[in-house]
């Protein structure tokens, strides 16, 4: 079956109603180690930072330790005195993948987002509307551990698929409602990839800028994304892709526009970006510098890494790994870098 026909007929069942048990949320109030067991006997998985959100898997502590899951899907134990327990919540069903969860910060700004009406009042978006489902995609953190590597050519192929199956994304926007199932199981050579998959890209920073207030962040009430243009060493924004850091995932030192823009200066360090694959059909493709597409963001594909869950640079200093500063990777080879970061 041709690739463009596959797009239209894939059936995805993740939107089916699922009964989920209410769980308790917790917030890290001071640096605390996530451990594989309720003791200090084993090496920690990683150090959690203040304001990181956790899901409490068992309300009954063991020797003072709570069994928790992080927003990245890591499970382990944390010392109870270093976290603040919150109220019970009912987890939302991911519309994109059977494994994963939504990045969440303010209770007043759900993953579905909110937009201002004509009176300037924040309102919920229509249920299962294109805007609501797209916002959920942009706040989705995959549960997978090993990312799929994607190249610029892969991002271009995925965009060509959308153009062929629907309409040219440089001229028209395609709405995906009441589901985004058409963005699942897209063919790439001998494999498939779906929106919501954990992916990685190795390349260079072209530019970084703070986004304007958007409905995904409740018109700025919950902060703003950082928009990062990525490509090859000599790529311009017109022929690059976009990745975004979102405010709902804690940003350590280095996850800011000024630091990111230092990475575009010569000699450019190579970067490794990991996160969720998302299709940003809110915009149009804008890749022709001779005929700019209005004020649309410059890029050759609407497929992007959004949100970013890990960001590293190839040098003796790592900007961030696993949402925190890490020690030197050394100068890794390209083959070692593309395998993804090592876990503490």
C-alpha positions as CSV (number, residue, x, y, z in Angstrom):
1,X,0.0,0.0,0.0
2,X,1.4,3.4,-0.9
3,X,2.7,5.5,2.0
4,X,0.1,8.2,1.5
5,X,-2.7,5.7,1.6
6,X,-1.4,4.2,4.8
7,X,-1.7,7.6,6.5
8,X,-5.4,7.7,5.9
9,X,-6.4,4.2,7.1
10,X,-4.4,3.6,10.3
11,X,-6.7,2.9,13.2
12,X,-5.3,3.9,16.6
13,X,-7.1,2.8,19.8
14,X,-5.4,4.9,22.4
15,X,-8.5,7.2,22.6
16,X,-10.7,4.4,23.8
17,X,-12.1,5.0,27.3
18,X,-9.8,3.5,29.9
19,X,-10.5,3.3,33.6
20,X,-7.6,4.7,35.5
21,X,-7.1,4.7,39.3
22,X,-6.7,8.1,40.9
23,X,-3.1,8.7,42.0
24,X,-1.4,11.3,44.1
25,X,0.9,14.0,42.9
26,X,4.0,15.2,44.7
27,X,6.5,18.1,44.1
28,X,10.2,18.0,44.9
29,X,10.9,20.7,47.4
30,X,14.7,20.3,47.6
31,X,17.3,18.2,45.8
32,X,16.6,14.5,46.4
33,X,18.0,11.3,44.9
34,X,15.7,9.0,43.0
35,X,16.8,5.5,44.1
36,X,16.0,2.0,42.8
37,X,15.1,0.8,46.3
38,X,13.9,2.4,49.6
39,X,17.4,2.8,51.0
40,X,20.8,4.4,50.3
41,X,22.4,1.0,49.6
42,X,22.3,1.3,45.8
43,X,23.5,4.1,43.5
44,X,20.9,6.7,42.8
45,X,19.2,6.8,39.4
46,X,19.5,10.6,39.3
47,X,19.1,13.7,41.4
48,X,15.7,15.3,41.2
49,X,15.5,19.1,41.1
50,X,13.1,21.4,43.1
51,X,9.7,21.8,41.5
52,X,9.8,18.6,39.5
53,X,6.4,16.8,39.5
54,X,6.1,13.2,40.6
55,X,3.3,10.7,40.6
56,X,3.1,8.7,43.9
57,X,2.6,5.0,43.1
58,X,2.1,3.9,46.7
59,X,0.7,6.3,49.3
60,X,2.3,4.2,52.1
61,X,6.0,5.0,52.5
62,X,8.6,2.3,53.1
63,X,11.2,3.2,55.7
64,X,10.4,6.9,55.0
65,X,10.7,6.4,51.2
66,X,7.8,6.9,48.7
67,X,7.6,4.9,45.5
68,X,7.2,7.5,42.7
69,X,7.3,8.0,38.9
70,X,8.9,11.0,37.3
71,X,7.5,13.0,34.3
72,X,10.0,11.1,32.2
73,X,8.6,7.7,33.2
74,X,11.4,6.8,35.6
75,X,10.3,4.8,38.7
76,X,12.0,4.7,42.0
77,X,12.0,5.8,45.6
78,X,12.5,9.2,47.2
79,X,13.0,10.3,50.8
80,X,9.6,11.6,52.0
81,X,10.9,14.7,53.8
82,X,12.2,16.1,50.5
83,X,8.9,16.1,48.6
84,X,5.5,17.8,49.2
85,X,2.5,15.6,48.7
86,X,-0.4,17.0,46.7
87,X,-4.0,16.0,46.1
88,X,-5.4,13.0,44.3
89,X,-5.8,13.3,40.6
90,X,-7.2,11.2,37.8
91,X,-4.5,10.7,35.2
92,X,-5.5,11.7,31.6
93,X,-5.4,9.1,28.8
94,X,-2.7,9.9,26.3
95,X,-4.2,10.3,22.8
96,X,-0.8,9.5,21.2
97,X,0.8,6.5,22.8
98,X,-0.2,3.7,25.2
99,X,2.9,4.6,27.3
100,X,3.7,8.1,28.6
101,X,2.1,11.0,30.4
102,X,1.6,14.7,30.2
103,X,3.9,17.4,31.4
104,X,1.9,19.3,34.0
105,X,2.6,22.4,36.1
106,X,-0.3,24.6,37.1
107,X,-3.6,23.0,38.0
108,X,-5.3,25.9,36.2
109,X,-3.5,25.1,33.0
110,X,-4.3,21.5,31.9
111,X,-2.4,19.8,29.0
112,X,-5.4,20.6,26.8
113,X,-4.5,24.3,27.2
114,X,-6.8,27.3,27.3
115,X,-7.3,30.3,25.0
116,X,-8.6,33.8,25.5
117,X,-12.0,34.7,24.1
118,X,-12.9,38.0,22.6
119,X,-13.3,39.5,26.1
120,X,-9.8,38.3,27.1
121,X,-11.1,35.6,29.4
122,X,-9.3,32.3,29.5
123,X,-11.6,29.5,28.3
124,X,-11.2,25.8,27.8
125,X,-10.9,24.7,24.2
126,X,-13.6,22.6,22.5
127,X,-13.3,18.9,23.4
128,X,-11.4,16.8,20.8
129,X,-10.9,19.9,18.7
130,X,-7.8,20.2,16.5
131,X,-6.4,22.9,18.9
132,X,-7.0,20.8,22.0
133,X,-5.5,17.6,20.6
134,X,-2.5,19.5,19.3
135,X,-1.9,21.1,22.7
136,X,-2.0,17.6,24.3
137,X,0.5,16.4,21.7
138,X,2.9,19.3,22.6
139,X,2.7,18.4,26.4
140,X,3.1,14.6,25.9
141,X,6.2,13.0,27.4
142,X,6.8,9.5,25.9
143,X,7.3,6.6,28.2
144,X,9.9,4.9,26.0
145,X,13.5,4.7,27.1
146,X,15.4,4.4,23.8
147,X,14.8,7.2,21.3
148,X,14.5,6.6,17.6
149,X,17.1,8.5,15.6
150,X,15.8,10.9,12.9
151,X,17.7,12.9,10.3
152,X,16.8,16.1,8.4
153,X,15.9,13.8,5.5
154,X,13.5,11.8,7.7
155,X,11.7,15.0,8.8
156,X,11.4,16.0,5.1
157,X,10.0,12.6,4.2
158,X,7.4,12.8,6.9
159,X,6.4,16.2,5.7
160,X,6.1,14.9,2.1
161,X,3.8,12.2,3.4
162,X,1.4,14.7,4.9
163,X,1.5,16.9,1.8
164,X,0.7,13.8,-0.4
165,X,-2.0,12.4,1.9
166,X,-3.8,15.7,2.6
167,X,-2.7,19.1,1.2
168,X,0.5,21.1,0.7
169,X,1.4,22.4,4.2
170,X,3.1,25.4,2.7
171,X,-0.3,26.6,1.4
172,X,-3.0,25.1,3.7
173,X,-3.4,23.9,7.2
174,X,-4.9,20.5,7.8
175,X,-7.0,19.9,10.9
176,X,-6.8,16.6,12.7
177,X,-10.0,16.1,14.7
178,X,-11.5,14.4,16.6
179,X,-8.4,12.2,16.6
180,X,-4.8,12.5,15.4
181,X,-4.7,8.8,14.3
182,X,-3.6,9.8,10.8
183,X,-0.2,10.8,12.3
184,X,0.5,7.2,13.4
185,X,2.7,4.5,11.9
186,X,4.2,6.6,9.1
187,X,6.8,4.7,7.0
188,X,10.5,5.6,7.0
189,X,12.6,3.1,5.0
190,X,12.3,-0.2,6.9
191,X,10.6,1.2,10.0
192,X,7.7,3.3,11.1
193,X,7.4,6.3,13.4
194,X,4.4,7.9,15.1
195,X,3.5,11.2,16.7
196,X,4.2,10.8,20.4
197,X,7.3,8.6,19.8
198,X,10.5,9.3,21.6
199,X,13.0,10.5,19.0
200,X,16.5,12.1,18.8
201,X,18.2,14.4,16.4
202,X,22.0,15.1,16.2
203,X,22.8,18.5,14.6
204,X,23.6,22.1,15.4
205,X,21.7,25.0,16.9
206,X,20.8,27.7,14.3
207,X,18.8,30.0,16.5
208,X,16.8,30.1,19.8
209,X,14.0,32.5,20.8
210,X,11.3,32.8,23.3
211,X,7.8,32.0,22.0
212,X,4.8,34.3,22.2
213,X,2.0,33.4,24.6
214,X,0.2,30.3,23.2
215,X,-2.9,28.4,24.1
216,X,-0.8,25.3,25.0
217,X,0.5,27.4,27.9
218,X,-2.8,29.0,28.6
219,X,-2.0,32.3,26.8
220,X,1.3,32.6,28.8
221,X,-0.2,32.0,32.2
222,X,2.0,28.9,32.5
223,X,5.1,30.4,30.9
224,X,6.4,30.3,27.4
225,X,8.2,27.7,25.2
226,X,11.7,28.2,23.9
227,X,11.7,27.8,20.1
228,X,15.0,26.2,18.8
229,X,15.9,25.9,15.1
230,X,18.2,23.0,14.4
231,X,20.0,21.7,11.3
232,X,23.3,20.7,9.9
233,X,26.4,22.8,10.4
234,X,25.7,25.0,7.4
235,X,21.8,24.8,7.4
236,X,19.8,28.0,7.6
237,X,16.5,28.2,9.4
238,X,14.7,27.9,6.1
239,X,15.9,24.3,5.7
240,X,16.0,23.3,9.4
241,X,13.6,21.8,11.9
242,X,12.2,23.1,15.2
243,X,12.5,21.7,18.7
244,X,10.9,23.3,21.8
245,X,11.6,23.4,25.5
246,X,8.3,23.8,27.4
247,X,7.8,25.5,30.8
248,X,6.1,22.4,32.3
249,X,9.4,20.5,32.3
250,X,11.8,21.9,34.9
251,X,14.6,23.9,33.2
252,X,18.0,23.6,34.8
253,X,20.9,26.0,34.3
254,X,21.6,26.2,30.6
255,X,18.0,25.7,29.4
256,X,17.6,29.3,28.4
257,X,17.6,31.4,25.2
258,X,20.9,33.2,25.9
259,X,22.9,30.0,26.6
260,X,21.4,28.2,23.6
261,X,22.3,31.0,21.3
262,X,25.9,30.7,22.4
263,X,25.9,27.3,20.8
264,X,25.3,28.7,17.3
265,X,28.6,30.7,17.4
266,X,31.8,29.3,15.8
267,X,33.1,26.8,16.5
268,X,29.6,25.3,16.7
269,X,29.3,22.3,19.0
270,X,27.2,19.4,17.9
271,X,24.1,18.8,20.0
272,X,21.9,15.8,20.8
273,X,18.2,16.6,21.2
274,X,15.7,14.1,22.6
275,X,12.0,14.4,23.0
276,X,8.5,13.7,21.6
277,X,7.8,13.8,17.9
278,X,4.9,16.2,17.2
279,X,3.2,17.6,14.1
280,X,2.6,21.4,14.5
281,X,-0.3,21.9,12.1
282,X,-1.0,25.3,13.7
283,X,1.6,26.7,11.2
284,X,2.6,26.5,7.6
285,X,5.9,25.3,6.1
286,X,8.1,28.2,5.4
287,X,11.3,27.0,3.5
288,X,11.6,29.3,0.5
289,X,13.8,32.3,1.4
290,X,13.1,33.8,-2.0
291,X,9.3,33.8,-1.3
292,X,8.8,33.9,2.5
293,X,5.5,32.6,3.8
294,X,4.5,35.6,5.7
295,X,5.4,35.6,9.4
296,X,5.3,31.8,9.6
297,X,8.3,30.2,11.5
298,X,11.1,29.4,9.1
299,X,11.5,25.6,8.6
300,X,11.1,22.9,6.0
301,X,8.9,20.6,8.0
302,X,6.1,21.0,10.6
303,X,7.3,17.8,12.3
304,X,9.2,18.9,15.4
305,X,10.6,17.6,18.7
306,X,8.2,19.0,21.2
307,X,8.7,18.8,24.1
308,X,12.4,18.4,24.5
309,X,13.1,16.0,27.4
310,X,17.0,15.9,27.1
311,X,19.5,18.3,25.6
312,X,23.2,17.7,25.3
313,X,26.1,19.2,23.5
314,X,29.1,17.4,22.2
315,X,32.1,18.9,24.0
316,X,33.8,18.7,27.4
317,X,30.8,20.4,29.0
318,X,27.2,19.1,28.9
319,X,24.4,21.7,28.8
320,X,22.0,19.3,30.4
321,X,21.2,15.6,30.6
322,X,18.1,14.2,32.1
323,X,16.9,17.7,33.1
324,X,20.0,18.4,35.2
325,X,23.7,19.4,34.8
326,X,26.0,16.5,34.4
327,X,29.8,16.0,34.3
328,X,31.7,15.8,31.1
329,X,30.8,13.1,28.5
330,X,34.4,13.3,27.2
331,X,34.6,13.8,23.5
332,X,32.3,11.0,22.3
333,X,32.4,9.6,18.8
334,X,29.5,10.2,16.5
335,X,28.4,6.6,16.8
336,X,28.4,6.8,20.6
337,X,26.5,10.1,20.6
338,X,23.7,8.8,18.4
339,X,23.0,6.0,20.8
340,X,21.6,8.5,23.2
341,X,23.0,9.6,26.6
342,X,24.1,7.1,29.2
343,X,21.9,6.8,32.3
344,X,23.3,7.6,35.8
